[in-house]
Every structure is written in C-alpha cells, then in structure tokens.
C-alpha cells in the first residue's frame, strides 16, 4: 500500500487557542499527580502501613498509565482528543476522590493506582502533543512539544506547594478532594480541542497504512526499540524522585516545607529545560541531545549524593534536575515523529511511553521496598545513576531519519 493522503485542511479555530488550552490541561493533569509524594507520610501514618504499600499503589498508577497510554493514543488518533480528555478527567477526579476514603489497601490500589492511572493516561501531555502535531508545520513540532512539556512542569511547580498547603490547612483527605475539583476544571478547557480535531496531517513522504501495520513496523525498527529501552530509564528516575525525593530530604533533616518545595523547584526549572529541549530538538540532533541529557542526569545524581545533604545542596540539585527532568519528552516524541510520521504518533509514542512507565513502576516500588528493608534510599539511587549511563548508550546508535517502512519508496528521508 503506497497511497498517500494530502495534508488535512486548516483547522477551523485559532491554533494558538488550542495550544494555550492544551497546555493548561497538561498543567493540571501533571500537576495533580506530582503531589502524590506529599501524601506518602500522612496516608501511611493514618492507616499504619509501611511505605512500600503506598509506593506500590503509586507504582501501579504509573504502570496502568503506561499500559493505557497506547490505547488512549489510538482513540485520540481515531476519534479526536476531546472525547478522550473528557472521559479521562472524570476517571481522574473519581480516583482522587476515592483515594480520600482509602482505609484499606484494596481501595488505595483501586483509587490511587487503577483509576488515577487511567485518568492520567487519557489527559496527559502525550495526548495533547498529538493534537499539536496536527496543527503546526513540521519545523515547529519540536517547539510545540517543548511548550506542552513546559506547561506540565509548570503544573508541578504550582501544585507541589499548593498540595502541601492543602494538606497543612485542611488535612490530607480534603486536600485530595480539592485536587479532584481542580481536575474537573479541564471541562472548561477542552472545548477548543473539539473544534480543532480536523483531519490528520501527513506529508507526501508518509506511507498510508492501517493501525496494525504501523504497530508491527514500529516494533520491528531497531531505532524505535532503542528509543523505547532508553525511555525506560527516564521513567525509573523521574518516578522515583517524584515519590521518594521529598521523604528522603526529610529523613536527612531537611524541613518538610522545603522538601515539598524541592519538587516545585524541579518543575520550575524544567519549564526552561523542557522549552529549551523543544527548541534544540528543532535545530540540532535529537539523538545526541538525549545522550547528553542522560549523561548529565547521572553526573548530577552522583555529585548530590556524595556531598553532604543540606538545604543549599537540595535546592541546587533540584534546580539542576529540573533542567534535565522532562526535557527528554519533546526530544523523544520528536524522534517518534521523525522515525514513524504523524498518522499514528499518539499510539506509537504510547508504546514508547509504556516502557517509561514500566521503569516508573520499578523506580517507585523498589524505592519503597528497599527503604522498608534497609531504612535507606542509597541502593535505588545508585541504580538510577547506572541506568542513566545505560540510556546514554541506548540512544547513541539511533538513526534519526524516517524509517523506510514508514516512507513512500523513493521519497526523501527526513
């Protein structure tokens, strides 16, 4: 099958309005979930659980998010982003609300694990960025991915201290209900995405194929596999830090307020990091940029852990980590688009993201399990350092060009 499809007609709504609303949705979706580390101590203490129990629920959340992401992406590719986000917001809010009632391990796993994982998958920046890719020309896609990722980071910066303020002022149960209400605000933001659905933009080099063909050709491509393996590491590192970094700092004698702000600082600096990564990805090699990012993460983690942990080093490390935090996302999604095109990018990025979330599951769960066994996060921390070096090696051989299986024979490879 070698027929191509002409680019879709221009959307009937201002693309900038879609980008702004999409960024605000990404801000809320990522921001609410980034507060989960703040609930580790109050929920486990209220129910007499070990940290492994809460960590397992958060690990399950990440795993469900990853498993559901390809399906959410496929539905968004076929039916449009609007419907997926509406359903996702309802599920997400229900998970947060039910979590406030979690007095059993089963209810915690159902609410904070299963429902929140599904809701996040359906409202995440992965789905948002797919809609952006169909609105902007190829030369601006990496920039738009950076904008969406930066908005997610702004959510982390806004919601981390806000979540701590909710807990301090109203208790952890009411804090979860307030977060649920904030998620429902997505209803007011998703309307422009409905109007902008339009067709699916493809250029003349993209090969026409169905969804099963796209999936089988992607998983047979060596560069796609290497990218998928490398993104596993990103998930391990980021999820471990999100859930366990604040309690690690508290254990080292850092004030709980500063520990909460540390995640906010990561989010603040990642606004600059993610936006810069989007710009850099549009001008320079995405593969080389990802290699350097993973190497830099390992160096930063090593330096922080061998130095005495103080308020100053906590703030400086949080800032450095923020510059490297989600900067991998626009570059990784950009490579998926380069290798496989835009037609099924939401689904195919979902496959790569599933690997990310398997890493997230292991990072969160191992952090909790080994802490309960040893009273320390040291082992998981050094695993994270080693995995960063592994990810750098995985990205180096990637071919940054359209895979022949996704290209019209004789077309230019880009």
N, C-alpha and C positions, 0 to 999 in steps of 0.2 A: 504494500500500500504506500504510494508515494504522493498522493494528492496533498496539496497544501490549502490552507484556508487564509483568506485575506484578513488583514487586521480588522478588528471589530470597529464599529462606528464609535465616534466620540461619545463619551457619557453625557447624559442629559443634565448633569449637575456639576458645579464647580469642583474640580479635583482637589483644590486646597481645602474646601469644606470637608470633603471626605477624609483627607489626611488628618485634619485637626480632630475631627470626631473619632476617627480610628485611633489616634494617639491617646486621646482621653480614655477610651475604652481599655487600651493596653495599660495605661497608667493605673486604672482601678483594678484590673484583673491581676496584674503582677504585684501591685502594692498590697492588696489584701492578703495574698498568700505569703508575702515576705515577712509578715508579722508573726508567723507561726512559732518561730524560735522564742518569742517573748512569752508564749503560753506554756513552755516546757515545764518551768518550775511550778507555777500556780496550779496547773491541771494535775500534774503528778503528785504534788503535795496534798491536794484536796481529796484525791482518791487513794492515796497510799500506794501508788505504783512506782516502779523503777523507771529510769529514763529510757530504758530500752523499749518499754511499752509505748510511750509517746513517740519515740523515734521510729518504731515500726509503723505506726499509723501515718506519720509523715512520709516514710519510705514508700508505703503503699500508695499514698496520694501521688507521689512522683511517678511510680510505676504505672498506675492507672492513667495518669496524664499522658505518659508516653504511649501506652497501648491504644488509647482512644484517639491520639493525635492524627494518625493516618486516616482514620475513618472520618474524623471531623473535617480534615482537609479535603477528603474525597467528596463529602457532602457539600462543602463550600465551593469546590470546583464545579459541581454539577448543578446545585440549587441556589447558590449565592450565599454570601457571608451573613446577610441579615437574619435569615431563619436560624442559622447555627448559633449566632450570638444570643438571640432572644432565648432559645431553649437553654443555652449554657448558663446564662445569667440566673435563670430560675433554679437550675440544679445547684449552682454555686452557692446562691443565697440560702437554699434549703440545707446544704451541708454545713454552713457556718451556724445557722440557727440550731440545727440538731446537735451540733458539737457543744453548744452551751448547756445541753442537758445530758452530756455524756457522763454517766455514772457507772458504766460498765465498759469493759474492753471491746465488746462487740459493737456497742453504739459508737465508740470512738473510731473504730475501724470503718464503720459504715458511713459516718458523717465526715470526719476529717480525712479519711482515706478515700473511700469509693466515690462519694458524691462530690466532694471538693475536687478530686482528681478529674472526674468527668467534666465538671463545670469549667475548670481552668483550661482543659484541652479545647473546649468549644469557644472560649473567649480570649485565648492567648494571642500574643503578637504573631504567632505563626499564621493564624487565620487572617489576621489584619494585614500582614505584609503581602499575602497572596492577592488581596484585593488591590493593594497599592501597585503591585507589579503590572496589573492590567490597566492602570490609569496613566502611568508615566512612561516616557520613552526609555529604551534600554540604557542609554547613557546616564539616566538619573535613578535607575532602580536601586543601585547600591546606596545612594544618598537617602532614598525614601526608606530603605530597610534600616539605615542608621537612625533616622528620625523616630521610627516606631520603637526601636530598641531603647533609644534615649528616653522616650516617653515612659517606657516600662521602668527604667531606672529612676525617673522622677517619682514614680509611684512608690518605689522602695524608700526614697528619701522622705516623701510626705507621710507614708503610712507607718514607718517604723516608730518615729516619735509619737505619732498620733495614736497608734495602738498601745504604746506604753502609757500615754496619758489616759486613754480609756480604761485600762486595767487599774491604774492608780486611783482614778476618780470614781469608777463605777463597779469595779470588780471584774474578774475575767469572764464571767458569764454574760453580763451586759455588754462588755466590750465586743464579744463575738456577735451579739445581736446588732450592734451598731455597725460592725463591719458588713454584716449581711444586708443591712439597709443601704449601705454605700454601693454594694454590688448591683442592687436593683436600679440604681441611677443610670446604668447602661441603657435602659429602655429609652431614655430621652436622647441618647447619643447615637443610636444605631440607625435611625431613620435615613440619614443621607446615604448610608451604605446600601440601603434597599434601592434607592433611586439610581445608584451608580453601578448596579450589577452589570448591565450591558452584556456584551458577548465576551469572548475570550481572545485576548490579543496574542497573535503569533506573528513572527516574521516569516519571510519566504524560505528560510533555511530549515524550518522545523517540519519534521515528518508527521503526517497525520497517522494516528494510531488510537486504539482503544485503551481503557484503563489497565487491563490485564497485560497487554503488550508493553505499556510504559513501565509497569512494575517489574516484569521479568527482564526487560532490557536494562533497567537501572541496577538491579541486584546482580547482573552479570558483568557490570562495568567495574574494573579494578579501582579507578579513581573514586567512584561513588562508594565502594566498600571501604577504602582507606579513610575517606571523609567521615563515614559512619563510625568507624573504630575510633578516630580521633575525638569525635564529639562525645563519646562515652566518658572521656576524661573530664571534659568541661562539666558534664552533669555531676560527676563524682565530687569535684572540687567545689562547685557552686552550692550544691545542696548541702554538703557537709558544713560549709561555712554559714549558710543561712540559718540552719537549725542549731548548730553547736558552737559557733563562734561567740555569741553573747554569753552563754553559760560558762564557756572556757575563760573568758575575761573575768567574770565574776569570781570564778574559782581562784584566779590569780590575784584577787584583791582589788579589782577594778570596780568602781562604783556602778551599780546596776543601771543608772540613768545613762552613763557614758557607754556602757556595754550595749544598751539599746540604740544609742546614737551611732555606734560603730557601724551597724548595718545601714543606717541612714546615710552616713558618710560614704560608705561604699556606693550606695545608689546615687548620691550627689555627684561624685567624681566619675561614675560611669556614664552620666549624661554626656560629659565631654568625651569620655573614652569611646562610647558607642557611636556618637555622631562622627567623631574623627575616623573611626574604623570604616564607617559608611563612605566617607569622602575618600579615604585612602584606597578603599576597595574599588572605587570607580576610576582611579588613576594608576594604581600600581597592582602588582601581583597579589591576589587574594591568598594564594597558597603560601607565598613567602611571609606575608603578614601574619597568617595563622601560626606558622612555625615559630616566628619570633615572639608572638603573644604567649604561647605555651611555655617557651623557654623562660620568658620574663616572669611568669607566674611561679615557676619552680624556684627561681632565684629569690624572689620576694618572700616566698614562704620560708625558705631556708634562713635568710637573714633575720626575719622576725623571730623565728623560734630559737635561734642560738643567742640572741640578745636578751637581756632582762626585759620582762613584760611590764611596762609602765604605762600610765595614761598617754604619754607622748608617743611611745612606740606603737601603741594601739591605734592612735589617731593617724599617724603617718602610714602605718601598714594598711589601714582601712582605705586611705586615700589612694595608695599605690594599687591595692587590689581592685578598687573601683575603676581605675583606668583600664584594667585588664578584664573586668568582670564579665559583662555580656558583650564585649567588643567582638567576641567570636561569632555572635549570632548573625549580624549583617554580612560578614565575610563568608560564613558557612552557607547561608541561604543564597548568597550571591553565587557561590560555586555550584550549588544545586541547579540554579537557573542557567549558568553558563554550560554545564555539562548536559542537562536534560531539557532545557527550554522552559517555557512558562505554562504550557497547557495543563500539566498535572503537578505543578510545582508545590501546591499545598499538600497534596498526598505524599509526594516523594520527599519533601522536607520532613513530613511527618514520620517517614521511615527512619531518616537520619536522627530525628528527634527522639524516636523510641530508644535508640541506643543511648542518647543523652540521659534519658530517664531511667534506664537500667542502671547506668552509672550513679544517678541520683539516689535510687533505691539503696544501692550498696553503700554509698557515702553516708547517708543518713542513718541507716540501720547499723552499719559497722561502728559508726561513731558512738551510738548509744550502747551497743553491746559491749564493745571493748572498754568503754568508760565504766560500765557497771562491773566488769571483771577486774579492771586494773586501777580504777579511780583516776585515770589519765587519758588524755586525747593524743598522746605522743605517737603511738603506733599508726593511727589513721592519718595523722598529719604527715608523717614521712612517706606513707603510701601515696598520699596526694602529690608530694614532691616528685616521687619516682614516676608516677603516671603522667605528670606534665612533660617529662623528658620523653616518655613513650609517645605522647601525642605529637610532639615536635617531629619525631622520626616518621610518624604515620603520614604527616602532611607533605613532607618533602618530595615524595615521588609522584604526587597528584599531577595529572595532565590538565592544565587549565584551558580547556577548549571544548567545543560541542562534541559530544561522543558521536562517532559515526552511526551508531544505532538509532540516534535521535535526529539525524540530519538527512535532508534530501540529497541523494547522490549527486556529486559534482558541485554542491553549494559550498560557499566559503565557510570555513570553520572559525568560530569566534568564541 
